[in-house]
Amino acid sequence: MKSHTISSVIGMVNMTLSIPNKIHEEMKKYSEIRWSEVARQAIVKKLNDLKILEKILEKSTLREEDIDEIDHIIKAGLLVKHKKLKKMKEN
């Protein structure tokens, strides 16, 4: 794994990011890309997504049992869809 340091600017901290060698080799093909900026934007987006999720959860009245039931319904639907697709590919 290679380590990349996100560039430091006044008011910012440095952060070391470890990535697999294979990804690093691909990144080198695009040397014009500021990968530290890509990482920064991804972190900011994730933080914004988490803030939105927190706001939604604050207002949620779902119980754990409700979540388990929804999970079961979704998985059952995915299984049906998967079986249909598999049959279509076989024909």
C-alpha positions as CSV (number, residue, x, y, z in Angstrom):
1,M,0.0,0.0,0.0
2,K,1.1,3.5,-0.7
3,S,0.5,6.5,1.5
4,H,-0.6,9.8,0.2
5,T,-0.7,12.9,2.3
6,I,-3.6,15.4,1.8
7,S,-1.9,18.7,1.2
8,S,-1.8,21.1,4.1
9,V,-3.2,24.7,3.9
10,I,-3.5,27.2,6.6
11,G,-6.4,26.1,8.8
12,M,-6.2,22.5,7.6
13,V,-4.5,19.4,9.0
14,N,-2.6,16.7,7.1
15,M,-4.1,13.3,6.8
16,T,-2.3,10.2,5.6
17,L,-4.3,7.9,3.4
18,S,-3.2,4.3,2.6
19,I,-4.4,2.8,-0.6
20,P,-3.6,-0.6,-2.3
21,N,-0.7,-0.5,-4.8
22,K,-3.1,-1.5,-7.7
23,I,-5.1,1.7,-7.1
24,H,-2.0,3.8,-6.8
25,E,-0.8,2.5,-10.2
26,E,-4.1,3.5,-11.8
27,M,-4.0,6.9,-10.1
28,K,-0.5,7.6,-11.6
29,K,-2.1,7.4,-15.1
30,Y,-4.0,10.6,-14.3
31,S,-1.3,12.8,-12.9
32,E,-3.2,15.9,-13.7
33,I,-5.8,15.0,-11.1
34,R,-5.4,16.5,-7.6
35,W,-6.1,13.3,-5.7
36,S,-6.0,15.1,-2.4
37,E,-8.8,17.3,-3.6
38,V,-10.8,14.2,-4.7
39,A,-10.3,12.7,-1.3
40,R,-11.3,15.9,0.5
41,Q,-14.5,16.2,-1.6
42,A,-15.4,12.6,-0.8
43,I,-14.9,13.2,2.9
44,V,-17.0,16.4,2.8
45,K,-19.8,14.6,0.9
46,K,-19.8,11.7,3.3
47,L,-20.0,14.1,6.3
48,N,-22.9,15.9,4.7
49,D,-24.7,12.6,4.0
50,L,-24.2,11.5,7.6
51,K,-25.6,14.9,8.9
52,I,-28.7,14.4,6.7
53,L,-29.1,10.8,8.0
54,E,-28.8,12.0,11.6
55,K,-31.6,14.6,11.0
56,I,-33.8,11.9,9.5
57,L,-33.2,9.5,12.3
58,E,-33.9,12.2,14.9
59,K,-37.5,12.4,13.6
60,S,-37.9,8.6,12.9
61,T,-40.4,6.6,14.8
62,L,-39.2,3.3,13.4
63,R,-38.6,0.5,15.9
64,E,-36.0,-2.2,15.5
65,E,-38.8,-4.7,14.8
66,D,-40.0,-2.4,11.9
67,I,-36.5,-2.3,10.5
68,D,-36.2,-6.1,10.7
69,E,-39.5,-6.5,8.9
70,I,-38.6,-4.0,6.1
71,D,-35.2,-5.8,5.7
72,H,-37.0,-9.2,5.3
73,I,-39.4,-7.7,2.7
74,I,-36.5,-6.2,0.7
75,K,-34.4,-9.4,0.7
76,A,-37.4,-11.5,-0.3
77,G,-38.1,-9.2,-3.2
78,L,-34.5,-9.3,-4.3
79,L,-34.5,-13.1,-4.2
80,V,-37.6,-13.2,-6.4
81,K,-36.0,-10.7,-8.9
82,H,-32.7,-12.7,-8.9
83,K,-34.5,-15.9,-9.7
84,K,-36.5,-14.3,-12.5
85,L,-33.3,-12.9,-14.0
86,K,-31.6,-16.2,-13.7
87,K,-34.5,-17.9,-15.5
88,M,-34.4,-15.3,-18.3
89,K,-30.7,-15.9,-18.8
90,E,-31.2,-19.6,-19.0
91,N,-33.8,-19.3,-21.8
